[in-house]
């Protein structure tokens, strides 16, 4: 992997405080590959051979069971995925595929585990990242179990609005079919839910969302920092 890509990876919390020699060792063992859209990078149930770092593009994590498929999350630059499986030398619990042309760094899992044992700062950063991921999964479970589908959509739109700068007009970054799966809805139910949010000031034009009555939507959605705030 070219050294010109090292600074971007070094900025990640996971790698920012580790010893320089250990970071260089990991990078020298790594590969940077470019993948076209709809390429499956990993399969659930298969061994976790690499820790993945998304540099450009986007990657969907998803799972299948008994003929059904669900979207878990979408990874955007610059982020890692499959850290827990890498550290435990365990099978992947999810599959991953590119949604667009993407550049991904592949760091051999055996090297990650070796440096984890040798570098205390790297080990602490891994524990912090795993704890953050665990808390995110609890929030997602609460969102699914405590809210109706309409409430889930309303809060998703408010979170997306915040990520897009808080403007009343913003673009969905996920196609609606995948958004429906992420929210545990069918595409038909998602379409009906968008229409049901119209009285709260939500209008949809393709992937463009307009929120014309912020207070009404927030009163209906009742966002909670213990579910919706990623910094909590």
C-alpha positions in Angstrom: 0.0 0.0 0.0 1.3 3.5 -0.9 2.6 5.6 2.0 0.5 8.5 0.7 -2.6 6.7 2.1 -1.1 6.3 5.6 -2.0 9.8 7.0 -5.8 9.2 6.3 -5.7 5.9 8.1 -3.6 7.3 10.9 -6.3 9.9 11.6 -8.7 7.2 12.7 -9.1 6.9 16.5 -8.2 3.3 16.2 -4.7 4.0 14.9 -4.0 7.6 16.0 -2.2 6.9 19.3 -0.4 3.6 18.5 3.3 3.4 18.3 4.7 4.5 14.9 6.7 1.3 14.4 3.6 -0.8 15.0 1.5 1.3 12.7 4.1 1.0 9.9 4.2 -2.7 10.4 0.5 -3.0 10.0 0.5 -0.8 6.9 3.3 -2.8 5.3 1.3 -6.0 5.6 -1.8 -4.4 4.2 -3.4 -4.1 0.7 -5.3 -1.3 -0.9 -7.8 -2.6 -3.4 -10.4 -0.9 -5.6 -13.7 -2.8 -6.0 -16.6 -2.1 -8.4 -20.2 -1.9 -7.2 -22.0 -4.9 -5.8 -18.9 -7.0 -5.0 -19.2 -9.1 -1.8 -16.1 -8.4 0.3 -16.9 -10.9 3.1 -19.5 -13.6 3.7 -21.2 -14.3 7.1 -20.0 -17.5 8.5 -16.6 -17.3 6.8 -13.3 -16.6 8.7 -12.4 -13.0 9.4 -9.1 -12.9 7.5 -8.8 -9.1 7.3 -9.8 -5.9 9.1 -11.3 -3.6 6.4 -10.9 0.2 6.2 -13.1 2.0 3.7 -11.2 4.8 2.1 -13.5 5.8 -0.7 -17.1 4.7 -1.7 -19.5 2.9 0.6 -20.0 -0.6 1.9 -23.3 -2.2 3.1 -23.2 -4.7 5.9 -26.1 -7.2 5.7 -27.2 -10.6 6.8 -29.4 -13.4 5.4 -31.4 -16.2 7.0 -34.0 -18.6 5.7 -34.4 -16.9 2.4 -34.6 -13.4 3.9 -32.1 -10.5 3.9 -31.7 -7.4 6.0 -29.5 -4.4 5.8 -27.5 -3.8 9.1 -25.7 -0.6 8.3 -23.7 1.3 5.7 -20.1 2.1 6.2 -18.7 5.3 4.7 -15.1 6.7 4.6 -13.1 6.6 6.6 -14.2 3.7 8.8 -13.4 0.2 9.7 -15.6 -2.9 9.9 -15.5 -6.4 11.2 -13.2 -5.4 14.1 -14.8 -7.8 16.7 -14.5 -10.8 14.4 -10.9 -9.8 13.6 -9.9 -9.6 17.2 -11.6 -12.8 18.3 -10.5 -14.8 15.2 -14.2 -15.6 14.9 -16.5 -16.1 11.9 -18.1 -13.0 10.3 -21.6 -12.4 11.7 -22.4 -10.3 8.6 -21.7 -10.1 4.9 -20.4 -6.9 3.2 -20.8 -5.6 -0.3 -19.8 -2.4 -2.1 -22.6 -0.1 -3.1 -20.4 1.9 -5.5 -16.9 1.9 -6.7 -14.9 1.7 -3.4 -11.3 1.7 -2.2 -10.7 -0.6 0.8 -7.6 -1.3 2.8 -7.3 -4.9 4.0 -5.2 -5.4 7.1 -4.4 -9.1 7.9 -6.3 -10.1 11.1 -3.3 -12.0 12.4 -1.2 -8.9 12.3 -3.9 -6.9 14.1 -4.0 -9.4 16.9 -0.2 -9.5 17.2 0.0 -5.7 17.5 -3.0 -5.7 19.9 -0.8 -7.8 22.3 2.2 -5.6 21.9 0.8 -2.0 21.8 -1.1 -0.9 24.9 -2.4 2.3 23.2 -3.7 0.4 20.2 -5.3 -2.1 22.5 -7.1 0.6 24.5 -8.3 2.2 21.2 -9.7 -1.2 20.1 -11.6 -1.6 23.4 -13.0 1.9 23.0 -14.1 1.2 19.4 -15.7 -2.1 20.4 -17.5 -0.4 23.3 -18.8 2.3 20.9 -20.0 -0.4 18.6 -21.7 -2.3 21.4 -23.6 0.9 22.5 -24.6 1.6 18.9 -26.1 -1.9 18.7 -28.1 -1.3 21.9 -29.4 1.9 20.5 -30.4 0.2 17.3 -32.2 -2.5 19.3 -34.1 0.1 21.3 -35.1 1.9 18.1 -36.5 -1.3 16.6 -38.3 -2.6 19.7 -39.6 0.6 21.3 -40.8 2.5 18.3 -43.4 2.1 15.6 -42.2 2.0 12.0 -43.4 5.6 11.5 -41.5 6.8 14.6 -38.4 5.0 13.3 -38.6 6.7 10.0 -39.2 10.1 11.6 -36.2 9.8 13.9 -34.0 8.5 11.0 -34.9 11.6 9.0 -34.0 13.9 11.9 -30.7 12.1 12.4 -29.9 12.3 8.6 -30.9 16.0 8.7 -28.3 16.6 11.4 -25.6 14.7 9.5 -26.4 16.9 6.4 -25.9 20.1 8.4 -29.3 20.6 9.8 -30.8 22.2 6.7 -34.5 21.8 6.0 -33.8 20.3 2.6 -31.3 17.4 2.3 -30.7 14.3 0.3 -31.1 10.7 1.4 -27.7 9.0 1.2 -29.3 5.5 1.1 -31.6 4.2 -1.6 -35.2 3.6 -0.4 -35.1 -0.1 -0.8 -32.1 -0.4 1.5 -33.5 2.2 3.9 -36.7 0.1 4.2 -34.6 -2.9 5.1 -32.5 -0.9 7.6 -35.7 0.2 9.3 -37.2 -3.3 9.3 -39.9 -2.2 6.9 -41.0 -3.4 3.4 -40.6 -0.9 0.6 -44.4 -0.6 0.4 -44.6 0.3 4.1 -41.8 2.8 3.7 -43.7 4.6 0.9 -46.9 4.7 3.1 -44.8 5.9 6.1 -43.4 8.8 4.0 -47.0 9.8 3.1 -48.1 9.5 6.8 -45.4 12.0 7.7 -46.8 14.7 5.4 -49.0 16.2 8.1 -45.8 16.7 10.2 -44.1 18.8 7.4 -42.2 16.0 5.5 -42.3 16.0 1.7 -40.4 13.7 -0.6 -39.2 14.2 -4.1 -37.1 11.3 -5.2 -34.2 11.2 -2.7 -34.7 14.9 -1.7 -36.4 15.4 1.7 -37.9 18.7 2.8 -38.9 19.3 6.4 -41.1 22.4 6.5 -42.3 22.1 10.1 -39.4 21.1 12.3 -41.2 21.5 15.6 -44.1 19.3 14.6 -41.9 16.5 13.3 -39.8 16.6 16.5 -42.9 16.6 18.7 -44.1 13.5 16.9 -40.7 11.7 16.8 -39.6 12.6 20.3 -35.9 11.9 19.6 -33.9 10.6 22.6 -30.2 11.1 23.2 -30.1 7.5 24.6 -31.2 6.2 21.2 -30.4 8.8 18.6 -27.2 10.6 19.7 -24.2 8.8 18.5 -21.9 10.7 20.9 -23.8 9.4 24.0 
